[in-house]
Amino acid sequence: MQKLDKITYRISFINVLEKKFKPSSVLLFHTILKIAINAAVEDEILDRNRFTKIPLKGVEEPEEVINYYTHNQLVTFLEATNRLENVTNSNLFLTLTYTGLRRGEAFGLQWKNIDFNKKTITVERTRDRHSTRTPKTVIEQF
């Protein structure tokens, strides 16, 4: 995979798929490959993902999602949650803001994970709508 380049991938894989499948199916196959490549990059098997932003016939890549607030937006949001939300939700948003925890990591917290004396939070699990599981790495936030 380290030697595979965009042009060869486009000619040998995408062009062949585009002749046999609908654009939505080609996008699905391409997305699955990108996920696999990203996992290989995460595991340091590959140094980067070369297969992003490859144009597909009849399909536009989804636009990048902006996943953060500006400083002013964040201040406005936190002020609103303090006024409008119950104390539990308001504190959850403050914790997410000031620690950098992911949502699933925060949902997986238990009281035993918080040490008020040492001012640390230990992330031992993550939780989503499907299950609770251990994270890839156990981390302490200060």
N, CA, C and O atoms as a GROMACS GRO file, in nm:
protein
  568
    1MET      N    1   0.081  -0.120   0.000
    1MET     CA    2   0.000   0.000   0.000
    1MET      C    3   0.085   0.126   0.000
    1MET      O    4   0.045   0.229  -0.053
    2GLN      N    5   0.204   0.117   0.059
    2GLN     CA    6   0.292   0.234   0.067
    2GLN      C    7   0.327   0.285  -0.073
    2GLN      O    8   0.349   0.405  -0.092
    3LYS      N    9   0.332   0.195  -0.172
    3LYS     CA   10   0.372   0.233  -0.307
    3LYS      C   11   0.255   0.273  -0.396
    3LYS      O   12   0.275   0.330  -0.503
    4LEU      N   13   0.132   0.242  -0.352
    4LEU     CA   14   0.014   0.274  -0.434
    4LEU      C   15  -0.008   0.425  -0.436
    4LEU      O   16  -0.016   0.489  -0.331
    5ASP      N   17  -0.019   0.482  -0.558
    5ASP     CA   18  -0.041   0.625  -0.569
    5ASP      C   19  -0.183   0.653  -0.618
    5ASP      O   20  -0.256   0.561  -0.657
    6LYS      N   21  -0.222   0.780  -0.617
    6LYS     CA   22  -0.358   0.820  -0.655
    6LYS      C   23  -0.393   0.781  -0.799
    6LYS      O   24  -0.504   0.736  -0.826
    7ILE      N   25  -0.301   0.799  -0.888
    7ILE     CA   26  -0.328   0.772  -1.029
    7ILE      C   27  -0.354   0.623  -1.052
    7ILE      O   28  -0.450   0.585  -1.119
    8THR      N   29  -0.269   0.539  -0.996
    8THR     CA   30  -0.287   0.394  -1.010
    8THR      C   31  -0.417   0.350  -0.943
    8THR      O   32  -0.490   0.268  -0.998
    9TYR      N   33  -0.446   0.403  -0.827
    9TYR     CA   34  -0.571   0.372  -0.756
    9TYR      C   35  -0.691   0.412  -0.841
    9TYR      O   36  -0.788   0.337  -0.854
   10ARG      N   37  -0.684   0.530  -0.900
   10ARG     CA   38  -0.794   0.581  -0.982
   10ARG      C   39  -0.816   0.491  -1.104
   10ARG      O   40  -0.930   0.453  -1.134
   11ILE      N   41  -0.709   0.457  -1.173
   11ILE     CA   42  -0.719   0.377  -1.296
   11ILE      C   43  -0.756   0.232  -1.266
   11ILE      O   44  -0.846   0.177  -1.330
   12SER      N   45  -0.689   0.171  -1.171
   12SER     CA   46  -0.705   0.027  -1.146
   12SER      C   47  -0.826  -0.008  -1.059
   12SER      O   48  -0.875  -0.120  -1.064
   13PHE      N   49  -0.873   0.086  -0.981
   13PHE     CA   50  -0.981   0.053  -0.888
   13PHE      C   51  -1.107   0.135  -0.915
   13PHE      O   52  -1.212   0.079  -0.944
   14ILE      N   53  -1.097   0.266  -0.906
   14ILE     CA   54  -1.215   0.352  -0.919
   14ILE      C   55  -1.275   0.343  -1.060
   14ILE      O   56  -1.396   0.327  -1.074
   15ASN      N   57  -1.193   0.354  -1.164
   15ASN     CA   58  -1.247   0.348  -1.300
   15ASN      C   59  -1.317   0.215  -1.328
   15ASN      O   60  -1.420   0.212  -1.395
   16VAL      N   61  -1.263   0.107  -1.276
   16VAL     CA   62  -1.324  -0.026  -1.294
   16VAL      C   63  -1.458  -0.031  -1.220
   16VAL      O   64  -1.556  -0.081  -1.274
   17LEU      N   65  -1.461   0.020  -1.098
   17LEU     CA   66  -1.585   0.020  -1.020
   17LEU      C   67  -1.692   0.106  -1.086
   17LEU      O   68  -1.809   0.070  -1.088
   18GLU      N   69  -1.652   0.221  -1.139
   18GLU     CA   70  -1.748   0.313  -1.200
   18GLU      C   71  -1.816   0.252  -1.323
   18GLU      O   72  -1.927   0.292  -1.358
   19LYS      N   73  -1.750   0.157  -1.388
   19LYS     CA   74  -1.811   0.089  -1.504
   19LYS      C   75  -1.914  -0.015  -1.460
   19LYS      O   76  -2.005  -0.048  -1.537
   20LYS      N   77  -1.901  -0.069  -1.337
   20LYS     CA   78  -1.985  -0.180  -1.292
   20LYS      C   79  -2.094  -0.140  -1.192
   20LYS      O   80  -2.196  -0.208  -1.181
   21PHE      N   81  -2.073  -0.031  -1.118
   21PHE     CA   82  -2.162   0.001  -1.006
   21PHE      C   83  -2.216   0.143  -1.015
   21PHE      O   84  -2.165   0.227  -1.088
   22LYS      N   85  -2.321   0.168  -0.938
   22LYS     CA   86  -2.378   0.301  -0.925
   22LYS      C   87  -2.279   0.390  -0.849
   22LYS      O   88  -2.196   0.341  -0.773
   23PRO      N   89  -2.289   0.522  -0.872
   23PRO     CA   90  -2.199   0.614  -0.801
   23PRO      C   91  -2.204   0.599  -0.648
   23PRO      O   92  -2.100   0.611  -0.582
   24SER      N   93  -2.320   0.572  -0.593
   24SER     CA   94  -2.330   0.558  -0.446
   24SER      C   95  -2.253   0.435  -0.398
   24SER      O   96  -2.196   0.437  -0.289
   25SER      N   97  -2.252   0.328  -0.478
   25SER     CA   98  -2.176   0.208  -0.440
   25SER      C   99  -2.026   0.233  -0.451
   25SER      O  100  -1.949   0.188  -0.366
   26VAL      N  101  -1.985   0.305  -0.555
   26VAL     CA  102  -1.843   0.339  -0.570
   26VAL      C  103  -1.798   0.423  -0.451
   26VAL      O  104  -1.690   0.402  -0.397
   27LEU      N  105  -1.882   0.520  -0.412
   27LEU     CA  106  -1.850   0.602  -0.296
   27LEU      C  107  -1.836   0.516  -0.170
   27LEU      O  108  -1.746   0.539  -0.090
   28LEU      N  109  -1.923   0.419  -0.154
   28LEU     CA  110  -1.916   0.330  -0.038
   28LEU      C  111  -1.784   0.252  -0.036
   28LEU      O  112  -1.718   0.246   0.068
   29PHE      N  113  -1.747   0.193  -0.148
   29PHE     CA  114  -1.621   0.118  -0.157
   29PHE      C  115  -1.501   0.209  -0.128
   29PHE      O  116  -1.408   0.172  -0.055
   30HIS      N  117  -1.505   0.328  -0.186
   30HIS     CA  118  -1.397   0.424  -0.166
   30HIS      C  119  -1.389   0.466  -0.018
   30HIS      O  120  -1.279   0.478   0.037
   31THR      N  121  -1.502   0.489   0.044
   31THR     CA  122  -1.506   0.526   0.185
   31THR      C  123  -1.451   0.416   0.273
   31THR      O  124  -1.377   0.444   0.368
   32ILE      N  125  -1.485   0.293   0.244
   32ILE     CA  126  -1.434   0.179   0.321
   32ILE      C  127  -1.281   0.171   0.310
   32ILE      O  128  -1.212   0.146   0.409
   33LEU      N  129  -1.229   0.193   0.190
   33LEU     CA  130  -1.084   0.192   0.173
   33LEU      C  131  -1.019   0.306   0.253
   33LEU      O  132  -0.917   0.285   0.317
   34LYS      N  133  -1.079   0.424   0.249
   34LYS     CA  134  -1.022   0.536   0.324
   34LYS      C  135  -1.022   0.508   0.474
   34LYS      O  136  -0.927   0.545   0.544
   35ILE      N  137  -1.126   0.443   0.524
   35ILE     CA  138  -1.131   0.407   0.666
   35ILE      C  139  -1.019   0.310   0.699
   35ILE      O  140  -0.952   0.323   0.802
   36ALA      N  141  -0.999   0.211   0.612
   36ALA     CA  142  -0.891   0.114   0.634
   36ALA      C  143  -0.754   0.183   0.630
   36ALA      O  144  -0.667   0.153   0.712
   37ILE      N  145  -0.736   0.273   0.537
   37ILE     CA  146  -0.609   0.344   0.526
   37ILE      C  147  -0.587   0.432   0.650
   37ILE      O  148  -0.476   0.439   0.703
   38ASN      N  149  -0.693   0.499   0.696
   38ASN     CA  150  -0.681   0.581   0.817
   38ASN      C  151  -0.642   0.495   0.938
   38ASN      O  152  -0.564   0.539   1.022
   39ALA      N  153  -0.697   0.374   0.947
   39ALA     CA  154  -0.660   0.283   1.056
   39ALA      C  155  -0.513   0.244   1.045
   39ALA      O  156  -0.443   0.235   1.147
   40ALA      N  157  -0.466   0.222   0.924
   40ALA     CA  158  -0.324   0.188   0.905
   40ALA      C  159  -0.234   0.306   0.942
   40ALA      O  160  -0.125   0.286   0.996
   41VAL      N  161  -0.279   0.427   0.913
   41VAL     CA  162  -0.203   0.546   0.952
   41VAL      C  163  -0.202   0.557   1.105
   41VAL      O  164  -0.099   0.585   1.166
   42GLU      N  165  -0.318   0.536   1.167
   42GLU     CA  166  -0.328   0.541   1.314
   42GLU      C  167  -0.236   0.439   1.380
   42GLU      O  168  -0.177   0.467   1.484
   43ASP      N  169  -0.224   0.321   1.320
   43ASP     CA  170  -0.138   0.215   1.374
   43ASP      C  171   0.007   0.228   1.327
   43ASP      O  172   0.090   0.141   1.354
   44GLU      N  173   0.037   0.338   1.256
   44GLU     CA  174   0.172   0.369   1.207
   44GLU      C  175   0.226   0.267   1.107
   44GLU      O  176   0.347   0.248   1.095
   45ILE      N  177   0.135   0.200   1.037
   45ILE     CA  178   0.174   0.109   0.930
   45ILE      C  179   0.202   0.190   0.803
   45ILE      O  180   0.296   0.162   0.729
   46LEU      N  181   0.119   0.292   0.780
   46LEU     CA  182   0.139   0.386   0.670
   46LEU      C  183   0.163   0.524   0.728
   46LEU      O  184   0.119   0.553   0.839
   47ASP      N  185   0.234   0.609   0.653
   47ASP     CA  186   0.264   0.742   0.706
   47ASP      C  187   0.153   0.844   0.682
   47ASP      O  188   0.143   0.942   0.756
   48ARG      N  189   0.071   0.823   0.579
   48ARG     CA  190  -0.040   0.916   0.552
   48ARG      C  191  -0.141   0.851   0.460
   48ARG      O  192  -0.114   0.747   0.399
   49ASN      N  193  -0.259   0.913   0.449
   49ASN     CA  194  -0.363   0.864   0.360
   49ASN      C  195  -0.357   0.946   0.231
   49ASN      O  196  -0.388   1.065   0.231
   50ARG      N  197  -0.318   0.882   0.123
   50ARG     CA  198  -0.306   0.949  -0.007
   50ARG      C  199  -0.438   0.954  -0.084
   50ARG      O  200  -0.445   1.015  -0.191
   51PHE      N  201  -0.540   0.889  -0.033
   51PHE     CA  202  -0.659   0.865  -0.115
   51PHE      C  203  -0.778   0.952  -0.078
   51PHE      O  204  -0.893   0.917  -0.107
   52THR      N  205  -0.751   1.066  -0.016
   52THR     CA  206  -0.858   1.161   0.011
   52THR      C  207  -0.872   1.253  -0.110
   52THR      O  208  -0.779   1.268  -0.189
   53LYS      N  209  -0.986   1.312  -0.123
   53LYS     CA  210  -1.014   1.409  -0.230
   53LYS      C  211  -0.991   1.354  -0.369
   53LYS      O  212  -0.937   1.422  -0.456
   54ILE      N  213  -1.032   1.230  -0.391
   54ILE     CA  214  -1.028   1.172  -0.525
   54ILE      C  215  -1.167   1.190  -0.584
   54ILE      O  216  -1.264   1.140  -0.528
   55PRO      N  217  -1.178   1.261  -0.696
   55PRO     CA  218  -1.310   1.286  -0.753
   55PRO      C  219  -1.375   1.156  -0.806
   55PRO      O  220  -1.309   1.074  -0.869
   56LEU      N  221  -1.502   1.140  -0.778
   56LEU     CA  222  -1.578   1.024  -0.825
   56LEU      C  223  -1.688   1.073  -0.917
   56LEU      O  224  -1.750   1.177  -0.891
   57LYS      N  225  -1.713   1.001  -1.025
   57LYS     CA  226  -1.817   1.041  -1.121
   57LYS      C  227  -1.954   1.034  -1.056
   57LYS      O  228  -1.991   0.934  -0.994
   58GLY      N  229  -2.030   1.142  -1.070
   58GLY     CA  230  -2.167   1.145  -1.021
   58GLY      C  231  -2.181   1.160  -0.871
   58GLY      O  232  -2.292   1.154  -0.818
   59VAL      N  233  -2.070   1.179  -0.801
   59VAL     CA  234  -2.074   1.190  -0.655
   59VAL      C  235  -1.982   1.302  -0.613
   59VAL      O  236  -1.867   1.309  -0.656
   60GLU      N  237  -2.033   1.389  -0.528
   60GLU     CA  238  -1.947   1.490  -0.471
   60GLU      C  239  -1.911   1.448  -0.330
   60GLU      O  240  -1.997   1.402  -0.254
   61GLU      N  241  -1.784   1.463  -0.295
   61GLU     CA  242  -1.740   1.432  -0.159
   61GLU      C  243  -1.813   1.526  -0.064
   61GLU      O  244  -1.831   1.644  -0.096
   62PRO      N  245  -1.856   1.476   0.051
   62PRO     CA  246  -1.920   1.566   0.148
   62PRO      C  247  -1.821   1.674   0.192
   62PRO      O  248  -1.701   1.650   0.204
   63GLU      N  249  -1.875   1.793   0.216
   63GLU     CA  250  -1.789   1.902   0.261
   63GLU      C  251  -1.739   1.872   0.401
   63GLU      O  252  -1.803   1.800   0.478
   64GLU      N  253  -1.623   1.927   0.433
   64GLU     CA  254  -1.566   1.908   0.565
   64GLU      C  255  -1.658   1.971   0.669
   64GLU      O  256  -1.705   2.083   0.652
   65VAL      N  257  -1.682   1.898   0.775
   65VAL     CA  258  -1.766   1.947   0.883
   65VAL      C  259  -1.680   2.027   0.979
   65VAL      O  260  -1.576   1.979   1.026
   66ILE      N  261  -1.722   2.148   1.008
   66ILE     CA  262  -1.650   2.229   1.106
   66ILE      C  263  -1.700   2.186   1.243
   66ILE      O  264  -1.818   2.202   1.276
   67ASN      N  265  -1.610   2.130   1.321
   67ASN     CA  266  -1.646   2.064   1.445
   67ASN      C  267  -1.596   2.140   1.568
   67ASN      O  268  -1.549   2.079   1.663
   68TYR      N  269  -1.606   2.271   1.565
   68TYR     CA  270  -1.561   2.350   1.679
   68TYR      C  271  -1.631   2.485   1.678
   68TYR      O  272  -1.687   2.528   1.577
   69TYR      N  273  -1.627   2.552   1.792
   69TYR     CA  274  -1.680   2.688   1.805
   69TYR      C  275  -1.563   2.787   1.807
   69TYR      O  276  -1.453   2.754   1.850
   70THR      N  277  -1.589   2.907   1.759
   70THR     CA  278  -1.493   3.015   1.779
   70THR      C  279  -1.500   3.053   1.927
   70THR      O  280  -1.592   3.010   1.997
   71HIS      N  281  -1.406   3.132   1.973
   71HIS     CA  282  -1.406   3.174   2.114
   71HIS      C  283  -1.539   3.242   2.150
   71HIS      O  284  -1.601   3.207   2.252
   72ASN      N  285  -1.584   3.337   2.068
   72ASN     CA  286  -1.708   3.409   2.097
   72ASN      C  287  -1.830   3.316   2.096
   72ASN      O  288  -1.918   3.329   2.180
   73GLN      N  289  -1.833   3.223   2.000
   73GLN     CA  290  -1.944   3.127   1.996
   73GLN      C  291  -1.945   3.040   2.121
   73GLN      O  292  -2.051   3.010   2.176
   74LEU      N  293  -1.826   2.998   2.165
   74LEU     CA  294  -1.817   2.914   2.284
   74LEU      C  295  -1.864   2.989   2.408
   74LEU      O  296  -1.938   2.933   2.489
   75VAL      N  297  -1.822   3.113   2.423
   75VAL     CA  298  -1.867   3.193   2.538
   75VAL      C  299  -2.018   3.207   2.536
   75VAL      O  300  -2.082   3.189   2.639
   76THR      N  301  -2.075   3.238   2.421
   76THR     CA  302  -2.221   3.250   2.408
   76THR      C  303  -2.290   3.119   2.443
   76THR      O  304  -2.390   3.118   2.514
   77PHE      N  305  -2.237   3.009   2.391
   77PHE     CA  306  -2.295   2.877   2.418
   77PHE      C  307  -2.291   2.844   2.567
   77PHE      O  308  -2.392   2.801   2.623
   78LEU      N  309  -2.177   2.865   2.632
   78LEU     CA  310  -2.165   2.832   2.774
   78LEU      C  311  -2.254   2.922   2.861
   78LEU      O  312  -2.311   2.876   2.959
   79GLU      N  313  -2.266   3.048   2.824
   79GLU     CA  314  -2.357   3.137   2.896
   79GLU      C  315  -2.501   3.089   2.883
   79GLU      O  316  -2.577   3.090   2.980
   80ALA      N  317  -2.539   3.047   2.763
   80ALA     CA  318  -2.675   2.998   2.740
   80ALA      C  319  -2.701   2.868   2.816
   80ALA      O  320  -2.808   2.852   2.874
   81THR      N  321  -2.605   2.777   2.816
   81THR     CA  322  -2.626   2.651   2.890
   81THR      C  323  -2.635   2.676   3.039
   81THR      O  324  -2.710   2.609   3.110
   82ASN      N  325  -2.559   2.773   3.088
   82ASN     CA  326  -2.565   2.807   3.230
   82ASN      C  327  -2.703   2.861   3.267
   82ASN      O  328  -2.754   2.832   3.375
   83ARG      N  329  -2.763   2.941   3.178
   83ARG     CA  330  -2.896   2.999   3.203
   83ARG      C  331  -3.009   2.899   3.179
   83ARG      O  332  -3.105   2.896   3.255
   84LEU      N  333  -2.997   2.818   3.074
   84LEU     CA  334  -3.112   2.741   3.027
   84LEU      C  335  -3.111   2.593   3.065
   84LEU      O  336  -3.216   2.530   3.069
   85GLU      N  337  -2.994   2.538   3.092
   85GLU     CA  338  -2.984   2.395   3.120
   85GLU      C  339  -2.979   2.369   3.270
   85GLU      O  340  -2.948   2.458   3.349
   86ASN      N  341  -3.009   2.244   3.307
   86ASN     CA  342  -2.994   2.207   3.447
   86ASN      C  343  -2.845   2.199   3.480
   86ASN      O  344  -2.761   2.201   3.391
   87VAL      N  345  -2.813   2.190   3.609
   87VAL     CA  346  -2.674   2.196   3.653
   87VAL      C  347  -2.593   2.079   3.597
   87VAL      O  348  -2.474   2.096   3.569
   88THR      N  349  -2.653   1.962   3.581
   88THR     CA  350  -2.581   1.846   3.528
   88THR      C  351  -2.535   1.872   3.385
   88THR      O  352  -2.418   1.852   3.353
   89ASN      N  353  -2.627   1.915   3.299
   89ASN     CA  354  -2.590   1.941   3.159
   89ASN      C  355  -2.492   2.057   3.148
   89ASN      O  356  -2.397   2.051   3.070
   90SER      N  357  -2.514   2.161   3.226
   90SER     CA  358  -2.424   2.276   3.222
   90SER      C  359  -2.282   2.234   3.262
   90SER      O  360  -2.186   2.275   3.197
   91ASN      N  361  -2.270   2.154   3.367
   91ASN     CA  362  -2.137   2.107   3.409
   91ASN      C  363  -2.075   2.011   3.308
   91ASN      O  364  -1.953   2.011   3.291
   92LEU      N  365  -2.156   1.931   3.241
   92LEU     CA  366  -2.104   1.844   3.135
   92LEU      C  367  -2.039   1.927   3.025
   92LEU      O  368  -1.928   1.896   2.980
   93PHE      N  369  -2.107   2.033   2.981
   93PHE     CA  370  -2.051   2.117   2.875
   93PHE      C  371  -1.924   2.190   2.921
   93PHE      O  372  -1.830   2.206   2.844
   94LEU      N  373  -1.922   2.234   3.046
   94LEU     CA  374  -1.801   2.296   3.099
   94LEU      C  375  -1.684   2.196   3.103
   94LEU      O  376  -1.571   2.231   3.069
   95THR      N  377  -1.714   2.073   3.145
   95THR     CA  378  -1.610   1.970   3.152
   95THR      C  379  -1.556   1.939   3.013
   95THR      O  380  -1.434   1.929   2.994
   96LEU      N  381  -1.645   1.925   2.916
   96LEU     CA  382  -1.600   1.900   2.778
   96LEU      C  383  -1.514   2.015   2.728
   96LEU      O  384  -1.411   1.993   2.663
   97THR      N  385  -1.555   2.137   2.758
   97THR     CA  386  -1.483   2.255   2.711
   97THR      C  387  -1.343   2.265   2.769
   97THR      O  388  -1.247   2.289   2.696
   98TYR      N  389  -1.332   2.247   2.900
   98TYR     CA  390  -1.205   2.274   2.966
   98TYR      C  391  -1.111   2.156   2.975
   98TYR      O  392  -0.995   2.173   3.013
   99THR      N  393  -1.157   2.036   2.941
   99THR     CA  394  -1.067   1.920   2.945
   99THR      C  395  -1.030   1.870   2.807
   99THR      O  396  -0.925   1.808   2.790
  100GLY      N  397  -1.114   1.894   2.707
  100GLY     CA  398  -1.089   1.838   2.575
  100GLY      C  399  -1.137   1.695   2.561
  100GLY      O  400  -1.106   1.628   2.463
  101LEU      N  401  -1.212   1.647   2.661
  101LEU     CA  402  -1.268   1.512   2.651
  101LEU      C  403  -1.359   1.500   2.531
  101LEU      O  404  -1.423   1.597   2.492
  102ARG      N  405  -1.365   1.383   2.473
  102ARG     CA  406  -1.465   1.353   2.371
  102ARG      C  407  -1.597   1.321   2.440
  102ARG      O  408  -1.598   1.286   2.558
  103ARG      N  409  -1.705   1.334   2.368
  103ARG     CA  410  -1.838   1.309   2.426
  103ARG      C  411  -1.847   1.170   2.486
  103ARG      O  412  -1.893   1.155   2.599
  104GLY      N  413  -1.805   1.067   2.412
  104GLY     CA  414  -1.812   0.930   2.461
  104GLY      C  415  -1.727   0.907   2.585
  104GLY      O  416  -1.764   0.829   2.673
  105GLU      N  417  -1.612   0.977   2.592
  105GLU     CA  418  -1.528   0.966   2.711
  105GLU      C  419  -1.597   1.026   2.832
  105GLU      O  420  -1.593   0.970   2.941
  106ALA      N  421  -1.662   1.141   2.812
  106ALA     CA  422  -1.736   1.205   2.922
  106ALA      C  423  -1.853   1.118   2.966
  106ALA      O  424  -1.879   1.105   3.086
  107PHE      N  425  -1.924   1.059   2.871
  107PHE     CA  426  -2.037   0.972   2.905
  107PHE      C  427  -1.993   0.847   2.979
  107PHE      O  428  -2.072   0.787   3.052
  108GLY      N  429  -1.868   0.806   2.960
  108GLY     CA  430  -1.817   0.687   3.027
  108GLY      C  431  -1.761   0.712   3.166
  108GLY      O  432  -1.723   0.618   3.236
  109LEU      N  433  -1.756   0.840   3.208
  109LEU     CA  434  -1.700   0.871   3.339
  109LEU      C  435  -1.787   0.820   3.453
  109LEU      O  436  -1.910   0.818   3.443
  110GLN      N  437  -1.721   0.780   3.559
  110GLN     CA  438  -1.787   0.746   3.685
  110GLN      C  439  -1.722   0.830   3.794
  110GLN      O  440  -1.612   0.883   3.774
  111TRP      N  441  -1.789   0.844   3.910
  111TRP     CA  442  -1.734   0.928   4.017
  111TRP      C  443  -1.594   0.884   4.057
  111TRP      O  444  -1.510   0.968   4.092
  112LYS      N  445  -1.567   0.754   4.052
  112LYS     CA  446  -1.434   0.705   4.091
  112LYS      C  447  -1.324   0.753   3.997
  112LYS      O  448  -1.206   0.746   4.031
  113ASN      N  449  -1.362   0.803   3.878
  113ASN     CA  450  -1.263   0.852   3.781
  113ASN      C  451  -1.221   0.996   3.807
  113ASN      O  452  -1.128   1.046   3.743
  114ILE      N  453  -1.287   1.062   3.901
  114ILE     CA  454  -1.259   1.203   3.928
  114ILE      C  455  -1.193   1.215   4.065
  114ILE      O  456  -1.249   1.172   4.165
  115ASP      N  457  -1.074   1.272   4.068
  115ASP     CA  458  -1.002   1.295   4.193
  115ASP      C  459  -0.994   1.446   4.214
  115ASP      O  460  -0.911   1.514   4.154
  116PHE      N  461  -1.082   1.498   4.300
  116PHE     CA  462  -1.088   1.642   4.323
  116PHE      C  463  -0.964   1.692   4.394
  116PHE      O  464  -0.923   1.807   4.373
  117ASN      N  465  -0.902   1.610   4.477
  117ASN     CA  466  -0.781   1.653   4.548
  117ASN      C  467  -0.663   1.670   4.453
  117ASN      O  468  -0.591   1.769   4.460
  118LYS      N  469  -0.645   1.574   4.364
  118LYS     CA  470  -0.535   1.582   4.267
  118LYS      C  471  -0.574   1.662   4.142
  118LYS      O  472  -0.489   1.694   4.059
  119LYS      N  473  -0.703   1.694   4.131
  119LYS     CA  474  -0.757   1.768   4.016
  119LYS      C  475  -0.731   1.693   3.886
  119LYS      O  476  -0.682   1.749   3.788
  120THR      N  477  -0.766   1.563   3.888
  120THR     CA  478  -0.747   1.480   3.768
  120THR      C  479  -0.875   1.406   3.734
  120THR      O  480  -0.960   1.380   3.819
  121ILE      N  481  -0.887   1.375   3.607
  121ILE     CA  482  -0.994   1.289   3.556
  121ILE      C  483  -0.925   1.177   3.481
  121ILE      O  484  -0.843   1.202   3.393
  122THR      N  485  -0.958   1.052   3.515
  122THR     CA  486  -0.901   0.938   3.447
  122THR      C  487  -1.005   0.878   3.354
  122THR      O  488  -1.115   0.843   3.397
  123VAL      N  489  -0.971   0.867   3.226
  123VAL     CA  490  -1.062   0.811   3.127
  123VAL      C  491  -1.032   0.662   3.115
  123VAL      O  492  -0.928   0.623   3.062
  124GLU      N  493  -1.124   0.578   3.164
  124GLU     CA  494  -1.105   0.433   3.161
  124GLU      C  495  -1.203   0.364   3.067
  124GLU      O  496  -1.186   0.246   3.035
  125ARG      N  497  -1.303   0.436   3.023
  125ARG     CA  498  -1.403   0.376   2.935
  125ARG      C  499  -1.466   0.485   2.849
  125ARG      O  500  -1.458   0.603   2.880
  126THR      N  501  -1.526   0.442   2.742
  126THR     CA  502  -1.602   0.531   2.656
  126THR      C  503  -1.740   0.469   2.637
  126THR      O  504  -1.754   0.347   2.638
  127ARG      N  505  -1.840   0.552   2.619
  127ARG     CA  506  -1.976   0.500   2.608
  127ARG      C  507  -2.049   0.571   2.495
  127ARG      O  508  -2.040   0.693   2.480
  128ASP      N  509  -2.122   0.493   2.416
  128ASP     CA  510  -2.208   0.548   2.313
  128ASP      C  511  -2.340   0.473   2.317
  128ASP      O  512  -2.366   0.397   2.410
  129ARG      N  513  -2.424   0.494   2.217
  129ARG     CA  514  -2.556   0.431   2.217
  129ARG      C  515  -2.550   0.279   2.203
  129ARG      O  516  -2.648   0.210   2.231
  130HIS      N  517  -2.436   0.227   2.160
  130HIS     CA  518  -2.424   0.083   2.138
  130HIS      C  519  -2.370   0.008   2.259
  130HIS      O  520  -2.418  -0.100   2.292
  131SER      N  521  -2.268   0.065   2.325
  131SER     CA  522  -2.205  -0.009   2.434
  131SER      C  523  -2.110   0.080   2.513
  131SER      O  524  -2.085   0.196   2.479
  132THR      N  525  -2.058   0.020   2.619
  132THR     CA  526  -1.950   0.081   2.697
  132THR      C  527  -1.828  -0.007   2.675
  132THR      O  528  -1.837  -0.129   2.683
  133ARG      N  529  -1.714   0.055   2.646
  133ARG     CA  530  -1.592  -0.022   2.621
  133ARG      C  531  -1.471   0.058   2.666
  133ARG      O  532  -1.480   0.178   2.694
  134THR      N  533  -1.358  -0.008   2.672
  134THR     CA  534  -1.236   0.063   2.710
  134THR      C  535  -1.188   0.145   2.591
  134THR      O  536  -1.203   0.103   2.476
  135PRO      N  537  -1.130   0.262   2.618
  135PRO     CA  538  -1.078   0.343   2.508
  135PRO      C  539  -0.947   0.283   2.457
  135PRO      O  540  -0.893   0.190   2.517
  136LYS      N  541  -0.898   0.336   2.347
  136LYS     CA  542  -0.771   0.287   2.291
  136LYS      C  543  -0.658   0.305   2.391
  136LYS      O  544  -0.570   0.219   2.403
  137THR      N  545  -0.659   0.418   2.462
  137THR     CA  546  -0.559   0.443   2.564
  137THR      C  547  -0.626   0.502   2.687
  137THR      O  548  -0.722   0.577   2.673
  138VAL      N  549  -0.579   0.469   2.805
  138VAL     CA  550  -0.629   0.527   2.929
  138VAL      C  551  -0.549   0.654   2.953
  138VAL      O  552  -0.426   0.652   2.954
  139ILE      N  553  -0.621   0.765   2.972
  139ILE     CA  554  -0.552   0.893   2.988
  139ILE      C  555  -0.598   0.965   3.113
  139ILE      O  556  -0.709   0.943   3.161
  140GLU      N  557  -0.512   1.050   3.164
  140GLU     CA  558  -0.548   1.137   3.274
  140GLU      C  559  -0.546   1.280   3.222
  140GLU      O  560  -0.451   1.322   3.155
  141GLN      N  561  -0.651   1.353   3.253
  141GLN     CA  562  -0.660   1.494   3.216
  141GLN      C  563  -0.632   1.577   3.341
  141GLN      O  564  -0.677   1.541   3.449
  142PHE      N  565  -0.560   1.686   3.328
  142PHE     CA  566  -0.534   1.774   3.443
  142PHE      C  567  -0.607   1.903   3.426
  142PHE      O  568  -0.599   1.991   3.512
   0.00000   0.00000   0.00000
